[in-house]
Amino acid sequence: MSVPHDPEVNPSESSPLLPPPLGPPPPIDDDEAPVIVTELPLARVYLIIGTTYIGTFLGAIDSTVIATLSAPISSEFSSMRLFSWLATAYLISNAACQPISGRLTDIFGRGPGLVFSNIVFALGNLMCGLARNEVWMIAGRVVAGIGGGGIMSISTFLGSDLVPLRKRGVLQGIGNVCYGSGAMLGGLFGGWFHDNTAGGWRLAFLVQVPPTLVSAVLVAWLVRVPPKVSVSGKGYLGRIDFGGVVLTVSFLVLLLLGLNAGGNLVPWTHPLPLTTIPLAIVLMGVMFVWEGRAAQPIVPVRLLADRTVAFACLTNLCTTMVMLAMLFYIPLYLQVLGYSATKAGVILLFSPVGVSICSLSSGYIMKHTGKYYYLGIAVVAMFQIGCAITLSFGLETPLAWIKASFFLMGGGYGAMLTVTLLACISAIDHSQQAVITSCTYLFRSLGSTVGITIASVVFQNILNDRLWLFFGSDPDAAAIVDKIVKSIDSVQNLPLEWQKPATAAYMDAFKGVWITMFSIG
């Protein structure tokens, strides 16, 4: 259904972030009245937000710390099955709780939500640090994922509550810097504790508990944002869309479980992905129908009809698909080129540098101009240029090109997150800002898993095809191909006459990933 354009109610992408001072927009049909918070002094705002960003930084570290700890943890528990589940358990629980946190903290308040999330995050890391078997280890990762997801999303909602829209971009830029820095440092953080402390990998989890609990205490003391008030007098439980919660969480858990398990934990022909993915698609359809009829939905399906919101969410989906796939496969490409893990890690740091510079810059630009449309086009173009550079990657690619690609992709992605969030919350009523922000997190979560899954399918198919083409006539072809596919390091141990075709097979597989991701981005 087409909606008549009214710049006060339905701003377009080129509209100013702040409407002209002609009075507040008409209220939406909602049983709740948001409590407008008096604008606080800037110093107090930064104190409050800085406190919440402690948890954001730690949550980002925890999301990637497992990259360098999976092998030693799996070895200690003598269970290679644990290797994949350590990351998968955190990812699934983290993604499942983010979409529902906006609506729940509208009802119960941001402060209680953040305190709860910090305590749960600390508990999860405590469970991991003290785990005596693989079941407790996976359970700890699930619990930590729930807390980490809540911390990262609720801190964003809090910024929308406390800061006027025009200044919001700068704050979001700072948040992106905290998250990007934490995510990039997670692997180094875990590796350092494992290699240099008596506590080993356990200390990497336990050391996060005290600052998280300190953050919880500070949040309880500083955050004073009251929840929405029910106009009809409904109680807390009466305002929760339980059907939406169950459908949203079930759909996400089944989809992410199927996509993460397929090709990694089990073959794609295994009953696990063959049942979970179709069931997730069915539940997604049911969820959209249910949420479209709900008075106070968890996922604001009706708001997705807005062009600005729809394009912002799709941009988050596609760019996150590409960014996560690149962050996963470019380090593998660098290993094939012969770079050490440390050198590859240093090259990866060009991405958070780009995130930091461009996120803050885009925030300041929107603060001073009040507009986002052309800036949004520019940052997505920047991201695409970074992706395009990967198409030239080969055995002789200059290191400067690889660094430039990472910087441009990181910068474009970080700025995109800032611009699209501001576009979304400027296009809808203030009372819906938390739920629409949760919606952008939903699309990012889907993008991260779907992107890596697509890249993995492309990479594995091309690599297997090329290896069988090169080694198919050898009597031990199956063993050779299996060895090369399972370990990049094995390429260096092959006979000299086999190293060149094996490396060429990897280069072809990487090229397939670059082309696929460039097409999506």
Summary of the structure (lengths in Angstrom):
residues: 521
radius of gyration: 23.3
end to end distance: 28.8
largest distance: 79.9
contacts: 1882
relative contact order: 0.12
helix: 77%
strand: 1%
